[in-house]
């Protein structure tokens, strides 16, 4: 998910997407620990997407103050 797409989401949608990505990350990491997944770069991509979402949420929080 690109930064532009993240900024277009509402705060509620952003939080829901972030929770879903965290669940997906946990599932991928667990599956990778049991047996190697085909594309381990997915783990890094999801982590970065979660970080982008968290950054956007924090920026919105600071703008409200």
C-alpha positions, 0 to 999 in steps of 0.5 A: 500500500502506497503512502498516497493510498494510506493518506486517503483513508479515514482514521477508522479505516486506517486503524482497521487496515493496520490491525488486519496487516498486523494479523497477516504479519503474525500469520506469515512469521509463524508460517515462516518459522514452521516451514520457509515461505516462498517469498520472505520479502513479504514479511519486510513489505508488510512491516513497512506498510504497518510503519507507514500506517502508524506514522500517518496515525501519529501525524493525524494525532499531532495535527489535532492538538 
